[in-house]
């Protein structure tokens, strides 16, 4: 629903509120990737984040960045992922 809401807001040129929906759409997808690809449940995510001293959002972004590196994704693409998701997070 967040992605759909973001699209509606963007179509109506309501860019500022669209950022919130856009970020949470990405965040929900990242949480799904953590579960579907790495088998990390939502409960374990919270626990792992706490144990690492990070908030859940930062933990997920960091974990995915590390996994992109392990998978051999080009450093420029990893840096772009990190830059864009952090910009979006900051702007929300």
PyMOL Python script that loads the backbone (N, CA, C, O; Angstrom):
from pymol import cmd

cmd.read_pdbstr("""\
ATOM      1  N   UNK A   1       0.822  -1.198   0.000  1.00  0.00           N
ATOM      2  CA  UNK A   1       0.000   0.000   0.000  1.00  0.00           C
ATOM      3  C   UNK A   1       0.867   1.263   0.000  1.00  0.00           C
ATOM      4  O   UNK A   1       0.496   2.281  -0.586  1.00  0.00           O
ATOM      5  N   UNK A   2       2.028   1.184   0.666  1.00  0.00           N
ATOM      6  CA  UNK A   2       2.897   2.359   0.687  1.00  0.00           C
ATOM      7  C   UNK A   2       3.389   2.723  -0.704  1.00  0.00           C
ATOM      8  O   UNK A   2       3.484   3.903  -1.043  1.00  0.00           O
ATOM      9  N   UNK A   3       3.701   1.719  -1.505  1.00  0.00           N
ATOM     10  CA  UNK A   3       4.148   1.999  -2.873  1.00  0.00           C
ATOM     11  C   UNK A   3       3.022   2.631  -3.676  1.00  0.00           C
ATOM     12  O   UNK A   3       3.242   3.599  -4.404  1.00  0.00           O
ATOM     13  N   UNK A   4       1.819   2.088  -3.547  1.00  0.00           N
ATOM     14  CA  UNK A   4       0.670   2.660  -4.256  1.00  0.00           C
ATOM     15  C   UNK A   4       0.410   4.096  -3.807  1.00  0.00           C
ATOM     16  O   UNK A   4       0.138   4.970  -4.630  1.00  0.00           O
ATOM     17  N   UNK A   5       0.495   4.334  -2.502  1.00  0.00           N
ATOM     18  CA  UNK A   5       0.287   5.682  -1.979  1.00  0.00           C
ATOM     19  C   UNK A   5       1.351   6.636  -2.496  1.00  0.00           C
ATOM     20  O   UNK A   5       1.049   7.776  -2.847  1.00  0.00           O
ATOM     21  N   UNK A   6       2.589   6.175  -2.542  1.00  0.00           N
ATOM     22  CA  UNK A   6       3.672   7.022  -3.059  1.00  0.00           C
ATOM     23  C   UNK A   6       3.406   7.399  -4.511  1.00  0.00           C
ATOM     24  O   UNK A   6       3.592   8.552  -4.899  1.00  0.00           O
ATOM     25  N   UNK A   7       2.973   6.434  -5.312  1.00  0.00           N
ATOM     26  CA  UNK A   7       2.693   6.709  -6.727  1.00  0.00           C
ATOM     27  C   UNK A   7       1.575   7.741  -6.875  1.00  0.00           C
ATOM     28  O   UNK A   7       1.671   8.652  -7.697  1.00  0.00           O
ATOM     29  N   UNK A   8       0.521   7.595  -6.083  1.00  0.00           N
ATOM     30  CA  UNK A   8      -0.593   8.553  -6.130  1.00  0.00           C
ATOM     31  C   UNK A   8      -0.109   9.948  -5.752  1.00  0.00           C
ATOM     32  O   UNK A   8      -0.420  10.924  -6.434  1.00  0.00           O
ATOM     33  N   UNK A   9       0.641  10.037  -4.681  1.00  0.00           N
ATOM     34  CA  UNK A   9       1.139  11.339  -4.229  1.00  0.00           C
ATOM     35  C   UNK A   9       2.073  11.973  -5.260  1.00  0.00           C
ATOM     36  O   UNK A   9       2.015  13.180  -5.494  1.00  0.00           O
ATOM     37  N   UNK A  10       2.925  11.165  -5.868  1.00  0.00           N
ATOM     38  CA  UNK A  10       3.821  11.688  -6.904  1.00  0.00           C
ATOM     39  C   UNK A  10       3.021  12.163  -8.109  1.00  0.00           C
ATOM     40  O   UNK A  10       3.300  13.227  -8.663  1.00  0.00           O
ATOM     41  N   UNK A  11       2.023  11.375  -8.517  1.00  0.00           N
ATOM     42  CA  UNK A  11       1.175  11.778  -9.650  1.00  0.00           C
ATOM     43  C   UNK A  11       0.460  13.100  -9.382  1.00  0.00           C
ATOM     44  O   UNK A  11       0.196  13.876 -10.300  1.00  0.00           O
ATOM     45  N   UNK A  12       0.155  13.341  -8.112  1.00  0.00           N
ATOM     46  CA  UNK A  12      -0.527  14.590  -7.741  1.00  0.00           C
ATOM     47  C   UNK A  12       0.464  15.706  -7.405  1.00  0.00           C
ATOM     48  O   UNK A  12       0.087  16.780  -6.937  1.00  0.00           O
ATOM     49  N   UNK A  13       1.742  15.416  -7.659  1.00  0.00           N
ATOM     50  CA  UNK A  13       2.836  16.373  -7.406  1.00  0.00           C
ATOM     51  C   UNK A  13       2.946  16.769  -5.937  1.00  0.00           C
ATOM     52  O   UNK A  13       3.317  17.895  -5.606  1.00  0.00           O
ATOM     53  N   UNK A  14       2.620  15.828  -5.076  1.00  0.00           N
ATOM     54  CA  UNK A  14       2.762  16.012  -3.633  1.00  0.00           C
ATOM     55  C   UNK A  14       4.031  15.271  -3.209  1.00  0.00           C
ATOM     56  O   UNK A  14       3.985  14.221  -2.570  1.00  0.00           O
ATOM     57  N   UNK A  15       5.150  15.858  -3.588  1.00  0.00           N
ATOM     58  CA  UNK A  15       6.425  15.174  -3.455  1.00  0.00           C
ATOM     59  C   UNK A  15       6.872  14.985  -2.006  1.00  0.00           C
ATOM     60  O   UNK A  15       7.377  13.919  -1.653  1.00  0.00           O
ATOM     61  N   UNK A  16       6.694  15.992  -1.172  1.00  0.00           N
ATOM     62  CA  UNK A  16       7.156  15.880   0.219  1.00  0.00           C
ATOM     63  C   UNK A  16       6.505  14.703   0.943  1.00  0.00           C
ATOM     64  O   UNK A  16       7.225  13.894   1.528  1.00  0.00           O
ATOM     65  N   UNK A  17       5.173  14.568   0.931  1.00  0.00           N
ATOM     66  CA  UNK A  17       4.591  13.415   1.621  1.00  0.00           C
ATOM     67  C   UNK A  17       4.852  12.081   0.913  1.00  0.00           C
ATOM     68  O   UNK A  17       4.761  11.019   1.528  1.00  0.00           O
ATOM     69  N   UNK A  18       5.174  12.142  -0.381  1.00  0.00           N
ATOM     70  CA  UNK A  18       5.450  10.894  -1.098  1.00  0.00           C
ATOM     71  C   UNK A  18       6.735  10.234  -0.600  1.00  0.00           C
ATOM     72  O   UNK A  18       6.897   9.020  -0.722  1.00  0.00           O
ATOM     73  N   UNK A  19       7.643  11.024  -0.043  1.00  0.00           N
ATOM     74  CA  UNK A  19       8.920  10.483   0.428  1.00  0.00           C
ATOM     75  C   UNK A  19       8.700   9.482   1.555  1.00  0.00           C
ATOM     76  O   UNK A  19       9.327   8.423   1.578  1.00  0.00           O
ATOM     77  N   UNK A  20       7.821   9.811   2.481  1.00  0.00           N
ATOM     78  CA  UNK A  20       7.529   8.909   3.596  1.00  0.00           C
ATOM     79  C   UNK A  20       7.050   7.557   3.072  1.00  0.00           C
ATOM     80  O   UNK A  20       7.559   6.509   3.468  1.00  0.00           O
ATOM     81  N   UNK A  21       6.072   7.596   2.185  1.00  0.00           N
ATOM     82  CA  UNK A  21       5.523   6.348   1.638  1.00  0.00           C
ATOM     83  C   UNK A  21       6.566   5.609   0.802  1.00  0.00           C
ATOM     84  O   UNK A  21       6.627   4.379   0.831  1.00  0.00           O
ATOM     85  N   UNK A  22       7.374   6.342   0.071  1.00  0.00           N
ATOM     86  CA  UNK A  22       8.424   5.713  -0.747  1.00  0.00           C
ATOM     87  C   UNK A  22       9.430   4.988   0.132  1.00  0.00           C
ATOM     88  O   UNK A  22       9.791   3.843  -0.143  1.00  0.00           O
ATOM     89  N   UNK A  23       9.884   5.658   1.197  1.00  0.00           N
ATOM     90  CA  UNK A  23      10.867   5.029   2.086  1.00  0.00           C
ATOM     91  C   UNK A  23      10.285   3.776   2.733  1.00  0.00           C
ATOM     92  O   UNK A  23      10.927   2.726   2.743  1.00  0.00           O
ATOM     93  N   UNK A  24       9.077   3.881   3.269  1.00  0.00           N
ATOM     94  CA  UNK A  24       8.516   2.724   3.956  1.00  0.00           C
ATOM     95  C   UNK A  24       8.194   1.583   2.997  1.00  0.00           C
ATOM     96  O   UNK A  24       8.194   0.419   3.399  1.00  0.00           O
ATOM     97  N   UNK A  25       7.925   1.901   1.755  1.00  0.00           N
ATOM     98  CA  UNK A  25       7.768   0.866   0.745  1.00  0.00           C
ATOM     99  C   UNK A  25       9.087   0.107   0.580  1.00  0.00           C
ATOM    100  O   UNK A  25       9.103  -1.123   0.533  1.00  0.00           O
ATOM    101  N   UNK A  26      10.186   0.849   0.494  1.00  0.00           N
ATOM    102  CA  UNK A  26      11.515   0.232   0.383  1.00  0.00           C
ATOM    103  C   UNK A  26      11.858  -0.554   1.643  1.00  0.00           C
ATOM    104  O   UNK A  26      12.384  -1.664   1.566  1.00  0.00           O
ATOM    105  N   UNK A  27      11.560   0.025   2.797  1.00  0.00           N
ATOM    106  CA  UNK A  27      11.867  -0.631   4.068  1.00  0.00           C
ATOM    107  C   UNK A  27      11.115  -1.960   4.191  1.00  0.00           C
ATOM    108  O   UNK A  27      11.686  -2.966   4.611  1.00  0.00           O
ATOM    109  N   UNK A  28       9.839  -1.955   3.823  1.00  0.00           N
ATOM    110  CA  UNK A  28       9.063  -3.195   3.888  1.00  0.00           C
ATOM    111  C   UNK A  28       9.622  -4.241   2.927  1.00  0.00           C
ATOM    112  O   UNK A  28       9.640  -5.429   3.248  1.00  0.00           O
ATOM    113  N   UNK A  29      10.073  -3.812   1.762  1.00  0.00           N
ATOM    114  CA  UNK A  29      10.677  -4.747   0.816  1.00  0.00           C
ATOM    115  C   UNK A  29      11.989  -5.294   1.378  1.00  0.00           C
ATOM    116  O   UNK A  29      12.274  -6.483   1.231  1.00  0.00           O
ATOM    117  N   UNK A  30      12.783  -4.446   2.015  1.00  0.00           N
ATOM    118  CA  UNK A  30      14.037  -4.909   2.607  1.00  0.00           C
ATOM    119  C   UNK A  30      13.765  -5.932   3.722  1.00  0.00           C
ATOM    120  O   UNK A  30      14.486  -6.922   3.845  1.00  0.00           O
ATOM    121  N   UNK A  31      12.728  -5.689   4.530  1.00  0.00           N
ATOM    122  CA  UNK A  31      12.366  -6.648   5.574  1.00  0.00           C
ATOM    123  C   UNK A  31      11.952  -7.985   4.952  1.00  0.00           C
ATOM    124  O   UNK A  31      12.297  -9.048   5.467  1.00  0.00           O
ATOM    125  N   UNK A  32      11.220  -7.926   3.855  1.00  0.00           N
ATOM    126  CA  UNK A  32      10.818  -9.150   3.166  1.00  0.00           C
ATOM    127  C   UNK A  32      12.048  -9.890   2.636  1.00  0.00           C
ATOM    128  O   UNK A  32      12.138 -11.112   2.758  1.00  0.00           O
ATOM    129  N   UNK A  33      12.985  -9.158   2.054  1.00  0.00           N
ATOM    130  CA  UNK A  33      14.217  -9.770   1.536  1.00  0.00           C
ATOM    131  C   UNK A  33      14.979 -10.451   2.674  1.00  0.00           C
ATOM    132  O   UNK A  33      15.490 -11.558   2.507  1.00  0.00           O
ATOM    133  N   UNK A  34      15.052  -9.794   3.822  1.00  0.00           N
ATOM    134  CA  UNK A  34      15.749 -10.378   4.970  1.00  0.00           C
ATOM    135  C   UNK A  34      15.114 -11.715   5.358  1.00  0.00           C
ATOM    136  O   UNK A  34      15.818 -12.662   5.709  1.00  0.00           O
ATOM    137  N   UNK A  35      13.799 -11.786   5.295  1.00  0.00           N
ATOM    138  CA  UNK A  35      13.106 -13.027   5.647  1.00  0.00           C
ATOM    139  C   UNK A  35      13.201 -14.051   4.531  1.00  0.00           C
ATOM    140  O   UNK A  35      13.573 -15.200   4.766  1.00  0.00           O
ATOM    141  N   UNK A  36      12.862 -13.633   3.308  1.00  0.00           N
ATOM    142  CA  UNK A  36      12.750 -14.571   2.198  1.00  0.00           C
ATOM    143  C   UNK A  36      14.104 -15.118   1.743  1.00  0.00           C
ATOM    144  O   UNK A  36      14.209 -16.304   1.427  1.00  0.00           O
ATOM    145  N   UNK A  37      15.131 -14.285   1.703  1.00  0.00           N
ATOM    146  CA  UNK A  37      16.426 -14.716   1.205  1.00  0.00           C
ATOM    147  C   UNK A  37      17.351 -15.222   2.305  1.00  0.00           C
ATOM    148  O   UNK A  37      18.174 -16.106   2.066  1.00  0.00           O
ATOM    149  N   UNK A  38      17.221 -14.666   3.511  1.00  0.00           N
ATOM    150  CA  UNK A  38      18.159 -15.003   4.575  1.00  0.00           C
ATOM    151  C   UNK A  38      17.502 -15.715   5.758  1.00  0.00           C
ATOM    152  O   UNK A  38      18.186 -16.114   6.700  1.00  0.00           O
ATOM    153  N   UNK A  39      16.180 -15.875   5.712  1.00  0.00           N
ATOM    154  CA  UNK A  39      15.468 -16.608   6.752  1.00  0.00           C
ATOM    155  C   UNK A  39      15.444 -15.905   8.102  1.00  0.00           C
ATOM    156  O   UNK A  39      15.237 -16.545   9.133  1.00  0.00           O
ATOM    157  N   UNK A  40      15.654 -14.591   8.101  1.00  0.00           N
ATOM    158  CA  UNK A  40      15.666 -13.830   9.348  1.00  0.00           C
ATOM    159  C   UNK A  40      14.260 -13.299   9.593  1.00  0.00           C
ATOM    160  O   UNK A  40      13.781 -12.433   8.860  1.00  0.00           O
ATOM    161  N   UNK A  41      13.603 -13.817  10.620  1.00  0.00           N
ATOM    162  CA  UNK A  41      12.236 -13.399  10.917  1.00  0.00           C
ATOM    163  C   UNK A  41      12.224 -11.969  11.444  1.00  0.00           C
ATOM    164  O   UNK A  41      13.262 -11.421  11.815  1.00  0.00           O
ATOM    165  N   UNK A  42      11.054 -11.388  11.469  1.00  0.00           N
ATOM    166  CA  UNK A  42      10.920 -10.015  11.942  1.00  0.00           C
ATOM    167  C   UNK A  42      11.301  -9.898  13.413  1.00  0.00           C
ATOM    168  O   UNK A  42      11.867  -8.891  13.839  1.00  0.00           O
ATOM    169  N   UNK A  43      10.987 -10.932  14.182  1.00  0.00           N
ATOM    170  CA  UNK A  43      11.349 -10.919  15.603  1.00  0.00           C
ATOM    171  C   UNK A  43      12.862 -10.972  15.772  1.00  0.00           C
ATOM    172  O   UNK A  43      13.428 -10.258  16.600  1.00  0.00           O
ATOM    173  N   UNK A  44      13.507 -11.816  14.988  1.00  0.00           N
ATOM    174  CA  UNK A  44      14.965 -11.948  15.062  1.00  0.00           C
ATOM    175  C   UNK A  44      15.639 -10.664  14.587  1.00  0.00           C
ATOM    176  O   UNK A  44      16.688 -10.281  15.106  1.00  0.00           O
ATOM    177  N   UNK A  45      15.045 -10.006  13.612  1.00  0.00           N
ATOM    178  CA  UNK A  45      15.599  -8.724  13.144  1.00  0.00           C
ATOM    179  C   UNK A  45      15.737  -7.746  14.299  1.00  0.00           C
ATOM    180  O   UNK A  45      16.787  -7.132  14.489  1.00  0.00           O
ATOM    181  N   UNK A  46      14.670  -7.609  15.062  1.00  0.00           N
ATOM    182  CA  UNK A  46      14.683  -6.691  16.194  1.00  0.00           C
ATOM    183  C   UNK A  46      15.733  -7.080  17.222  1.00  0.00           C
ATOM    184  O   UNK A  46      16.440  -6.228  17.759  1.00  0.00           O
ATOM    185  N   UNK A  47      15.825  -8.367  17.486  1.00  0.00           N
ATOM    186  CA  UNK A  47      16.799  -8.867  18.456  1.00  0.00           C
ATOM    187  C   UNK A  47      18.232  -8.638  17.964  1.00  0.00           C
ATOM    188  O   UNK A  47      19.084  -8.169  18.718  1.00  0.00           O
ATOM    189  N   UNK A  48      18.491  -8.971  16.695  1.00  0.00           N
ATOM    190  CA  UNK A  48      19.828  -8.767  16.122  1.00  0.00           C
ATOM    191  C   UNK A  48      20.218  -7.298  16.129  1.00  0.00           C
ATOM    192  O   UNK A  48      21.365  -6.951  16.413  1.00  0.00           O
ATOM    193  N   UNK A  49      19.265  -6.443  15.815  1.00  0.00           N
ATOM    194  CA  UNK A  49      19.541  -5.006  15.804  1.00  0.00           C
ATOM    195  C   UNK A  49      19.912  -4.547  17.206  1.00  0.00           C
ATOM    196  O   UNK A  49      20.883  -3.811  17.382  1.00  0.00           O
ATOM    197  N   UNK A  50      19.152  -4.973  18.199  1.00  0.00           N
ATOM    198  CA  UNK A  50      19.441  -4.593  19.587  1.00  0.00           C
ATOM    199  C   UNK A  50      20.812  -5.071  20.020  1.00  0.00           C
ATOM    200  O   UNK A  50      21.570  -4.330  20.646  1.00  0.00           O
ATOM    201  N   UNK A  51      21.125  -6.308  19.685  1.00  0.00           N
ATOM    202  CA  UNK A  51      22.416  -6.881  20.069  1.00  0.00           C
ATOM    203  C   UNK A  51      23.582  -6.159  19.390  1.00  0.00           C
ATOM    204  O   UNK A  51      24.678  -6.080  19.944  1.00  0.00           O
ATOM    205  N   UNK A  52      23.337  -5.639  18.194  1.00  0.00           N
ATOM    206  CA  UNK A  52      24.402  -4.935  17.470  1.00  0.00           C
ATOM    207  C   UNK A  52      24.501  -3.473  17.896  1.00  0.00           C
ATOM    208  O   UNK A  52      25.433  -2.769  17.505  1.00  0.00           O
ATOM    209  N   UNK A  53      23.534  -3.018  18.700  1.00  0.00           N
ATOM    210  CA  UNK A  53      23.532  -1.621  19.131  1.00  0.00           C
ATOM    211  C   UNK A  53      22.987  -0.670  18.080  1.00  0.00           C
ATOM    212  O   UNK A  53      23.161   0.544  18.185  1.00  0.00           O
ATOM    213  N   UNK A  54      22.329  -1.218  17.068  1.00  0.00           N
ATOM    214  CA  UNK A  54      21.772  -0.397  15.987  1.00  0.00           C
ATOM    215  C   UNK A  54      20.258  -0.430  16.042  1.00  0.00           C
ATOM    216  O   UNK A  54      19.655  -1.347  16.599  1.00  0.00           O
ATOM    217  N   UNK A  55      19.659   0.591  15.451  1.00  0.00           N
ATOM    218  CA  UNK A  55      18.207   0.563  15.269  1.00  0.00           C
ATOM    219  C   UNK A  55      17.910  -0.382  14.115  1.00  0.00           C
ATOM    220  O   UNK A  55      18.768  -0.641  13.272  1.00  0.00           O
ATOM    221  N   UNK A  56      16.691  -0.889  14.088  1.00  0.00           N
ATOM    222  CA  UNK A  56      16.315  -1.894  13.090  1.00  0.00           C
ATOM    223  C   UNK A  56      16.573  -1.429  11.659  1.00  0.00           C
ATOM    224  O   UNK A  56      17.073  -2.201  10.841  1.00  0.00           O
ATOM    225  N   UNK A  57      16.241  -0.187  11.352  1.00  0.00           N
ATOM    226  CA  UNK A  57      16.432   0.314   9.988  1.00  0.00           C
ATOM    227  C   UNK A  57      17.911   0.264   9.600  1.00  0.00           C
ATOM    228  O   UNK A  57      18.259  -0.203   8.515  1.00  0.00           O
ATOM    229  N   UNK A  58      18.773   0.747  10.486  1.00  0.00           N
ATOM    230  CA  UNK A  58      20.217   0.749  10.199  1.00  0.00           C
ATOM    231  C   UNK A  58      20.769  -0.664  10.109  1.00  0.00           C
ATOM    232  O   UNK A  58      21.630  -0.946   9.276  1.00  0.00           O
ATOM    233  N   UNK A  59      20.280  -1.543  10.956  1.00  0.00           N
ATOM    234  CA  UNK A  59      20.730  -2.933  10.926  1.00  0.00           C
ATOM    235  C   UNK A  59      20.401  -3.568   9.575  1.00  0.00           C
ATOM    236  O   UNK A  59      21.251  -4.217   8.966  1.00  0.00           O
ATOM    237  N   UNK A  60      19.173  -3.380   9.114  1.00  0.00           N
ATOM    238  CA  UNK A  60      18.749  -3.981   7.846  1.00  0.00           C
ATOM    239  C   UNK A  60      19.556  -3.414   6.680  1.00  0.00           C
ATOM    240  O   UNK A  60      20.026  -4.171   5.831  1.00  0.00           O
ATOM    241  N   UNK A  61      19.719  -2.110   6.630  1.00  0.00           N
ATOM    242  CA  UNK A  61      20.490  -1.486   5.549  1.00  0.00           C
ATOM    243  C   UNK A  61      21.917  -2.015   5.552  1.00  0.00           C
ATOM    244  O   UNK A  61      22.455  -2.364   4.501  1.00  0.00           O
ATOM    245  N   UNK A  62      22.530  -2.073   6.727  1.00  0.00           N
ATOM    246  CA  UNK A  62      23.901  -2.574   6.838  1.00  0.00           C
ATOM    247  C   UNK A  62      24.023  -4.031   6.430  1.00  0.00           C
ATOM    248  O   UNK A  62      24.958  -4.411   5.725  1.00  0.00           O
ATOM    249  N   UNK A  63      23.072  -4.848   6.879  1.00  0.00           N
ATOM    250  CA  UNK A  63      23.098  -6.279   6.547  1.00  0.00           C
ATOM    251  C   UNK A  63      22.966  -6.475   5.035  1.00  0.00           C
ATOM    252  O   UNK A  63      23.708  -7.258   4.441  1.00  0.00           O
ATOM    253  N   UNK A  64      22.039  -5.775   4.426  1.00  0.00           N
ATOM    254  CA  UNK A  64      21.857  -5.926   2.981  1.00  0.00           C
ATOM    255  C   UNK A  64      23.074  -5.436   2.211  1.00  0.00           C
ATOM    256  O   UNK A  64      23.452  -6.027   1.199  1.00  0.00           O
ATOM    257  N   UNK A  65      23.679  -4.371   2.680  1.00  0.00           N
ATOM    258  CA  UNK A  65      24.890  -3.861   2.039  1.00  0.00           C
ATOM    259  C   UNK A  65      26.011  -4.903   2.101  1.00  0.00           C
ATOM    260  O   UNK A  65      26.725  -5.122   1.123  1.00  0.00           O
ATOM    261  N   UNK A  66      26.152  -5.534   3.255  1.00  0.00           N
ATOM    262  CA  UNK A  66      27.159  -6.588   3.421  1.00  0.00           C
ATOM    263  C   UNK A  66      26.861  -7.766   2.502  1.00  0.00           C
ATOM    264  O   UNK A  66      27.769  -8.319   1.881  1.00  0.00           O
ATOM    265  N   UNK A  67      25.602  -8.147   2.416  1.00  0.00           N
ATOM    266  CA  UNK A  67      25.225  -9.262   1.545  1.00  0.00           C
ATOM    267  C   UNK A  67      25.454  -8.934   0.072  1.00  0.00           C
ATOM    268  O   UNK A  67      25.832  -9.806  -0.711  1.00  0.00           O
ATOM    269  N   UNK A  68      25.222  -7.675  -0.303  1.00  0.00           N
ATOM    270  CA  UNK A  68      25.510  -7.277  -1.684  1.00  0.00           C
ATOM    271  C   UNK A  68      27.000  -7.424  -1.976  1.00  0.00           C
ATOM    272  O   UNK A  68      27.393  -7.867  -3.055  1.00  0.00           O
ATOM    273  N   UNK A  69      27.816  -7.047  -1.006  1.00  0.00           N
ATOM    274  CA  UNK A  69      29.266  -7.182  -1.167  1.00  0.00           C
ATOM    275  C   UNK A  69      29.655  -8.649  -1.303  1.00  0.00           C
ATOM    276  O   UNK A  69      30.445  -9.003  -2.178  1.00  0.00           O
ATOM    277  N   UNK A  70      29.106  -9.501  -0.443  1.00  0.00           N
ATOM    278  CA  UNK A  70      29.409 -10.941  -0.494  1.00  0.00           C
ATOM    279  C   UNK A  70      28.994 -11.575  -1.811  1.00  0.00           C
ATOM    280  O   UNK A  70      29.628 -12.513  -2.293  1.00  0.00           O
ATOM    281  N   UNK A  71      27.921 -11.048  -2.383  1.00  0.00           N
ATOM    282  CA  UNK A  71      27.417 -11.642  -3.631  1.00  0.00           C
ATOM    283  C   UNK A  71      28.203 -11.183  -4.852  1.00  0.00           C
ATOM    284  O   UNK A  71      27.984 -11.676  -5.958  1.00  0.00           O
ATOM    285  N   UNK A  72      29.114 -10.244  -4.652  1.00  0.00           N
ATOM    286  CA  UNK A  72      29.955  -9.801  -5.760  1.00  0.00           C
ATOM    287  C   UNK A  72      29.404  -8.634  -6.558  1.00  0.00           C
ATOM    288  O   UNK A  72      29.915  -8.310  -7.630  1.00  0.00           O
ATOM    289  N   UNK A  73      28.367  -8.005  -6.037  1.00  0.00           N
ATOM    290  CA  UNK A  73      27.809  -6.829  -6.715  1.00  0.00           C
ATOM    291  C   UNK A  73      28.883  -5.748  -6.780  1.00  0.00           C
ATOM    292  O   UNK A  73      29.608  -5.519  -5.812  1.00  0.00           O
ATOM    293  N   UNK A  74      28.971  -5.106  -7.902  1.00  0.00           N
ATOM    294  CA  UNK A  74      29.962  -4.051  -8.131  1.00  0.00           C
ATOM    295  C   UNK A  74      29.907  -2.989  -7.033  1.00  0.00           C
ATOM    296  O   UNK A  74      28.825  -2.615  -6.580  1.00  0.00           O
ATOM    297  N   UNK A  75      31.052  -2.513  -6.615  1.00  0.00           N
ATOM    298  CA  UNK A  75      31.129  -1.540  -5.522  1.00  0.00           C
ATOM    299  C   UNK A  75      30.336  -0.266  -5.829  1.00  0.00           C
ATOM    300  O   UNK A  75      29.747   0.329  -4.927  1.00  0.00           O
ATOM    301  N   UNK A  76      30.320   0.151  -7.093  1.00  0.00           N
ATOM    302  CA  UNK A  76      29.556   1.368  -7.447  1.00  0.00           C
ATOM    303  C   UNK A  76      28.068   1.162  -7.206  1.00  0.00           C
ATOM    304  O   UNK A  76      27.382   2.068  -6.733  1.00  0.00           O
ATOM    305  N   UNK A  77      27.571  -0.016  -7.528  1.00  0.00           N
ATOM    306  CA  UNK A  77      26.152  -0.302  -7.304  1.00  0.00           C
ATOM    307  C   UNK A  77      25.837  -0.387  -5.813  1.00  0.00           C
ATOM    308  O   UNK A  77      24.787   0.084  -5.376  1.00  0.00           O
ATOM    309  N   UNK A  78      26.735  -0.981  -5.031  1.00  0.00           N
ATOM    310  CA  UNK A  78      26.536  -1.033  -3.577  1.00  0.00           C
ATOM    311  C   UNK A  78      26.540   0.367  -2.983  1.00  0.00           C
ATOM    312  O   UNK A  78      25.712   0.694  -2.133  1.00  0.00           O
ATOM    313  N   UNK A  79      27.471   1.185  -3.434  1.00  0.00           N
ATOM    314  CA  UNK A  79      27.552   2.558  -2.933  1.00  0.00           C
ATOM    315  C   UNK A  79      26.297   3.343  -3.311  1.00  0.00           C
ATOM    316  O   UNK A  79      25.799   4.150  -2.526  1.00  0.00           O
ATOM    317  N   UNK A  80      25.798   3.101  -4.510  1.00  0.00           N
ATOM    318  CA  UNK A  80      24.578   3.784  -4.948  1.00  0.00           C
ATOM    319  C   UNK A  80      23.377   3.337  -4.116  1.00  0.00           C
ATOM    320  O   UNK A  80      22.551   4.163  -3.729  1.00  0.00           O
ATOM    321  N   UNK A  81      23.276   2.041  -3.839  1.00  0.00           N
ATOM    322  CA  UNK A  81      22.208   1.545  -2.966  1.00  0.00           C
ATOM    323  C   UNK A  81      22.278   2.246  -1.614  1.00  0.00           C
ATOM    324  O   UNK A  81      21.281   2.779  -1.127  1.00  0.00           O
ATOM    325  N   UNK A  82      23.464   2.239  -1.016  1.00  0.00           N
ATOM    326  CA  UNK A  82      23.639   2.858   0.298  1.00  0.00           C
ATOM    327  C   UNK A  82      23.297   4.343   0.272  1.00  0.00           C
ATOM    328  O   UNK A  82      22.605   4.843   1.160  1.00  0.00           O
ATOM    329  N   UNK A  83      23.780   5.040  -0.741  1.00  0.00           N
ATOM    330  CA  UNK A  83      23.536   6.479  -0.828  1.00  0.00           C
ATOM    331  C   UNK A  83      22.056   6.776  -0.988  1.00  0.00           C
ATOM    332  O   UNK A  83      21.512   7.637  -0.297  1.00  0.00           O
ATOM    333  N   UNK A  84      21.408   6.071  -1.892  1.00  0.00           N
ATOM    334  CA  UNK A  84      19.997   6.359  -2.175  1.00  0.00           C
ATOM    335  C   UNK A  84      19.080   5.980  -1.020  1.00  0.00           C
ATOM    336  O   UNK A  84      18.170   6.738  -0.681  1.00  0.00           O
ATOM    337  N   UNK A  85      19.305   4.819  -0.412  1.00  0.00           N
ATOM    338  CA  UNK A  85      18.411   4.415   0.673  1.00  0.00           C
ATOM    339  C   UNK A  85      18.616   5.316   1.884  1.00  0.00           C
ATOM    340  O   UNK A  85      17.658   5.630   2.589  1.00  0.00           O
ATOM    341  N   UNK A  86      19.850   5.733   2.131  1.00  0.00           N
ATOM    342  CA  UNK A  86      20.101   6.629   3.267  1.00  0.00           C
ATOM    343  C   UNK A  86      19.550   8.034   3.009  1.00  0.00           C
ATOM    344  O   UNK A  86      19.055   8.683   3.931  1.00  0.00           O
ATOM    345  N   UNK A  87      19.631   8.502   1.776  1.00  0.00           N
ATOM    346  CA  UNK A  87      19.022   9.796   1.434  1.00  0.00           C
ATOM    347  C   UNK A  87      17.520   9.749   1.616  1.00  0.00           C
ATOM    348  O   UNK A  87      16.929  10.666   2.188  1.00  0.00           O
ATOM    349  N   UNK A  88      16.911   8.704   1.141  1.00  0.00           N
ATOM    350  CA  UNK A  88      15.463   8.541   1.258  1.00  0.00           C
ATOM    351  C   UNK A  88      15.064   8.451   2.726  1.00  0.00           C
ATOM    352  O   UNK A  88      14.093   9.074   3.155  1.00  0.00           O
ATOM    353  N   UNK A  89      15.819   7.672   3.486  1.00  0.00           N
ATOM    354  CA  UNK A  89      15.548   7.553   4.931  1.00  0.00           C
ATOM    355  C   UNK A  89      15.666   8.891   5.626  1.00  0.00           C
ATOM    356  O   UNK A  89      14.829   9.242   6.458  1.00  0.00           O
ATOM    357  N   UNK A  90      16.684   9.626   5.294  1.00  0.00           N
ATOM    358  CA  UNK A  90      16.922  10.938   5.911  1.00  0.00           C
ATOM    359  C   UNK A  90      15.822  11.937   5.547  1.00  0.00           C
ATOM    360  O   UNK A  90      15.427  12.758   6.375  1.00  0.00           O
ATOM    361  N   UNK A  91      15.340  11.868   4.334  1.00  0.00           N
ATOM    362  CA  UNK A  91      14.344  12.839   3.854  1.00  0.00           C
ATOM    363  C   UNK A  91      12.933  12.544   4.373  1.00  0.00           C
ATOM    364  O   UNK A  91      12.064  13.415   4.345  1.00  0.00           O
ATOM    365  N   UNK A  92      12.714  11.332   4.838  1.00  0.00           N
ATOM    366  CA  UNK A  92      11.350  10.975   5.248  1.00  0.00           C
ATOM    367  C   UNK A  92      10.926  11.803   6.418  1.00  0.00           C
ATOM    368  O   UNK A  92       9.808  11.651   6.910  1.00  0.00           O
TER     369      UNK A  92
END
""", "prot")
cmd.dss("prot")
cmd.show_as("cartoon", "prot")
cmd.util.cbc("prot")
cmd.orient("prot")
